Amino acid sequence: MQKKYLLAPGPTPVPPEALLAMAMPIIHHRAPDFVPVLEAAKKGLQWLYQTKNDVLILCSTGTGGMVGAVNNFLNPGDEVIVVNGGKFGERWTKICQAYGVKVEEIVVEWGYAVKPETVEAALKKNPKVKAVFIQANETSTGVYHDIKAVASVVKKTEALFVVDAISALVAHDIRTDEWGIDIMIGGSQKGVMLPPGLAFVSVSDKAWKMGESSKMPKFYFNFKKERENLAKNQTNFTSAVTLIIGLNECVKMLQAEGLDKVFARHERLAKATRAGAAAIGLKLFPKESPSNALTAIEAPAGVDGQAIYKDLRVKYGITGAGGQDKLKGKIFRIAHLGYADTFDVITALAGIEMVLKGLGHPVKLGSGVAAAQEILMK
Ligand code: PLP
């Protein structure tokens, strides 16, 4: 037998409280029993998003929410700005182009965060821009873009500010209303601690207004219809009843902890992971602004990053993630997201030390663990 540890940046472990709640017999999504369930989910998400806006609940992965954020608000030929600092930034461009939207990309070198001045300059150069798309966490590089600073420049324009917070929600304090985020997308299988299958999308009044003139085709992701149904504590199509029941359980756990403490926990785990990696003699991939949800670590010279990822999983049962695209083999990633605590970090670092030693890389066993312990005990 080998015990498994899921330390990937999604899907993440699901707490037993939610697993148990989701094991209850199914209820019907149009029957009165479901009304309080959806009402609680709606309120819980508004709390988590720090918003008074509607937060739609879609039965899809996060990418479905991203698609809906494009085809419900824009028209073919519209001009938008996409911040592209990795694989998920690239996805915004691909979705926009699939719907005939003209994309001006701000290409950010992988490992760096976008500079708000660059977004400001791009908006000044093209005042016709209808929306600015960005990731909060660029999960492929482990970088967090400064959403507050970028929001403050977009807010001065007519453009919508659209944030993919799929891997950042819960790990970072992102203030939807206070900062002026028009559309923010979340996903169930990350910080929210649920299995894959739900996307969440908050929509501001400014965005609903722009959406009124959107002529793009929409059927499954029809946000206006979702909004009308949400007002009646329903969803447009069959609700993902089980996942929504689980969502209420997870939000209850986060509420019992308190939002500030949730963010502080993620910050503490991230700091300990970074310090542990440094003590092992490893370099972080982000050159600035590392995420609190995951840590992207460079494979040392002469060691294949995919071998580290694979040995962690196969020899020790620890599933992290490798590098994507041009980072494949160069980095590996460890998440500390959602249902994560002190000994997840210790497990990850101990595993990394053992794997590196096993691959012939000189490592002082316990060095990373000790550095992390110092932080985790504070
Ligand atoms: N955006 C970011 C930042 C992500 O981390 C992910 C998933 O890893 C996605 C989008 C895609 O989400 P999904 O696979 O749920 O469609």
Boltz pocket constraint, residues with backbone or C-beta under 6 A from the ligand:
constraints:
  - pocket:
      binder: B
      contacts: [[A, 9], [A, 10], [A, 61], [A, 62], [A, 63], [A, 64], [A, 88], [A, 135], [A, 137], [A, 138], [A, 139], [A, 164], [A, 165], [A, 166], [A, 167], [A, 187]]
      max_distance: 6.0
